[in-house]
Amino acid sequence: MITHPSTHLKTQNMPLDKLAKQPFQHQVNITPDLASSVFNPPSTPPLLRLLQAAKVDLEVELPAPLVFIRISGSAFATGGNFSMLIGKAKSRKTFSVSAFLASVVKNSAVLGNIQGSLPEEQREVIFFDTEQGTYHSQKSARRVLRLSGLERPLNFNTYNLRKHGAAKRLEIIEFAIYNTPNLGFVVIDGIRDLVSSINDEEQASMMSSKLLKWTEELNIHILCVLHQNKGDTNARGHLGTELQNKAESVLSITKDTQNNEISIVEAEYCRDKDFEPFAFQIDECGLPAIVEHWNSSKGGNERRQALMPADVHVDMHKGILEKVFSQSPELKYGELVHQVKLTLDELGTKVGTNKVKEFVQWYQSKEMILKGGIEGTSKAHYTLNSKLV
């Protein structure tokens, strides 16, 4: 039982010095919970601690992420991020993965244009294979060694996880990532095999969150390999869409339509500037080798001309925009870029995201699309200018 000062009406307007001298006139029961809240102020709530930890300090100069891999001088893979390599079956995705792995295993250039540069304290490299049998996993790993010119590097390990279920594969990979000292670069060849369904939105969100958490907490880079749909150029399911939206870079591997022996590597999206597409083929030693003077459209020595919006007939642009806005009359900028890219792909015009942004900018300059809402806010959006289209 704890006493409490009188709350009689006549004391309500009494000066504090007189009120303090008033006797205790009645007693009030205070429960243990109430007493605890009164005499022991609550600690900082968990969400507040998380919010405080997430606050960006604008007074501190933060260093730019270290570039772990460059392609033709452009940053492709940096510490604290993940990237994606997409391609259809038999497009030679695994051969291209071998080149990226070899570049970071030996920390130098491979194929002449893929430059690995891991920090000295992060030289460990892991290759997880969820798709192939152990024999072919070993064959792929040995290809990495041959490309790197190293007989048995101590900083490179390969793990075959095909026999395990999706949940167990994910568990093993997470354990390895957090228990490998000096880790810098990881390849997961078959990211689809870490979930039970590629069209489960919850699992897709979980997988992207895991990748973002692993890479940020350990300042590593993870390259994920994912198949494209058979009928189009999109990565498979909700998983593919979610990962492409969060990836630092997205590369595609396709076979040259004029020469089935040649595979083409292109930037679908890069936070840095897009690199020029390049092509490789498998040489007599079974290793990928750059195709010199490759040209995708002619197969000759001329360099491919970059597609410019002004080169496309105005009727084609009108058709593109009508398709883009057919599902929704208003689109946010990211949605607009995505829909323009999908439409160009469907028309057989395959370009990277930076080139698509040039199209969007051109549409604005020609007032074929109009910008509404408040710029820089979630209300900013784009609509079709029906007077010109």
PyMOL commands that set and color helices and strands:
alter all, ss='L'
color gray80, all
select helices_A, chain A and resi 9-11+16-19+32-39+46-54+93-106+120-122+134-148+166-178+191-194+201-218+237-246+309-311+314-324+333-346+353-365
alter helices_A, ss='H'
color red, helices_A
select strands_A, chain A and resi 2-4+26-28+67-71+74-78+81-87+109-110+114-116+124-129+156-160+183-189+221-227+249-256+259-270+278-282+288-290+330-331+369-372+381-384
alter strands_A, ss='S'
color yellow, strands_A
deselect
rebuild
show_as cartoon
